[in-house]
Amino acid sequence: MKTDPILSPWLVISHVVLLHAILAFWIWQSGEPFHFPPQPRVISLQSTPFDIDAITPSHAFEEGDHREEKAPSDDELFELSEDEVFGATPPEAESDNHKDADASDAPNEDDNLAKIKANVAHHIVPSRPGELQFEQIFEKDGHYQGDLGHQWTAELSLDPPFQRKAIDLLNRARVPFGAIVAIEIPSARLLTLAERNVTNHPISPSEQEGHPTHIALRALAPAASLIKVITATALLDTPSFNYKQNYRYTAASRRITKDQLKTPEPNALQSDLAQALATSNNGYFALQTNQRLSREDLENAVFRFGFNRVIPFDLLTDASIAQVPRSDLERARMAAGFYHTRLTPLHAALIAAAIAGDGQIPQPILVERVYAPDGRIIEAPKSNPVSRAMTADQALLMRQMLTETIRKGTAQKAFKEWPSALSHITVGGKTGSLFDRNGPKIISYTWFIGYAPVENPQIALAVMVANDDSWWQHAPEIARDTLKWYFTDLTKRASRASLPKPEIAQPAENQQVSASQTASQTTPQTTSQTAADPPSQPRFDPSDEDAPEPIAPKKTPLKAPKKGASKTPKSAQKAASTPKNKRK
């Protein structure tokens, strides 16, 4: 019996497939949207100190949505999937009764928020702290603190009395701009980060977008003769160099020419490394660099000392720059302290800390701990070295050689006024000075980096000041006064901690107290700020390109006496208000 062609199985199957295709095409043309089930958002908790990401969603939006992820606000301290919070089901699984429910029965936003808080109270995660900004630093309970936002607070290592004194010393010196940075040894805690910037002064720097505003963190000043420390370390790495031997050189007080690179005459001047560092001998370092150091040697040395990279720090800071020239003459000039470098005061203090320590450039610590909104205290990790600038033996040798700078070198005059009460504390350091011409403006930069005590350093510091053609104090004098205050105050603090609280003696009934005695008891002794204790005449570093000839120090007060305050002649009053050095 034959099968009817209309009822053929293959024909039936083809008809069914065709009907399905037509139905699918009709649905597609009708424009009915196709619903995908909502994807849950996932919470990822991280508890690493100082890098706390409260919420890390698995995805921000559905595919095809190009909107950016919105950061959570202060009120949105948690975020879970809708399924977990509400126990909801996908729309296509809802019953008809749910779809036809009265809109008035739907929970309002307040009920939803209350339900979220009730369901996920144990999942609340603090928001992320923001960046530390100078504008948000304040003093509280004897410490400097920084507001990091979102109820996070940072406690800083800065010492409030030290910070105030450093700023006072810069103001007393009347510098257009400058900075003082002090670091505790060996912890690398930052004790002071002080600046002065007279913004309306003709030579003061203007702010630049993307760069720090604090003078201590800006690479404005050339490294000048501070670079000789790096050159000396590179020479110590050279097998043919003997630091104890006297080498001949051609003198160069203010500039390096090709004459300094020629072989000196047999009867030429001689010096060893310690004396060359103490006197900042340009001719010595220029010739030794030309004879023994290649361009690669100097590039490696400056990089080990932290140049040409950003030092890790809690605040935005510039990278110090040292460009090693290919020209032999320019390379010799750079190694002696002329041109091709820019140095931040913070970095200069770290170089001093490397000499005072074991030869490693430390990572400075500003934030000691962070207080979280939930009460947790997150301690800062210990300082890790940025790089090894020199070996520990070289650091010890450098520390000993740089004491000659204070004893009979370029900082001798400044430290002649070192108080006898602190004679047991020896200081080592290096000076630097250079005139920087920027169009019509001429800026006189002076540097001092140092450490004390030499035998067991407790503090390393850097002072950079910029003046125009008039000045009251230079960096070595400010550094001397800074160290003087630090060790005097340290002694006072130790005495207050070890001695019982003194009792105030009461006078007898008939005993009279004179006015002079009362004044002496109530007036603080501020010898560093009195007009009778003026700053000494600083000595220009021999690396200074156009330094004026030294002149005899003038005993002039820092401030001119007020009109009518004394019977001082007008000529003397005029001299008192005139800076120490003024070109005509």
Beta strands, then each sheet from edge to edge (+ up, - down):
strand 1: 137-140
strand 2: 143-149
strand 3: 152-156
strand 4: 177-184
strand 5: 190-197
strand 6: 247-249
strand 7: 269-271
strand 8: 321-322
strand 9: 341-342
strand 10: 360-362
strand 11: 367-371
strand 12: 377-379
strand 13: 385-388
strand 14: 428-438
strand 15: 441-452
strand 16: 459-467
strand 17: 470-471
strand 18: 581-582
sheet 1: 1+ 2- 3+ 11- 12+
sheet 2: 5+ 4- 16+ 15- 14+
sheet 3: 6+ 7-
sheet 4: 8+ 9-
sheet 5: 10+ 13-
sheet 6: 17+ 18-
end
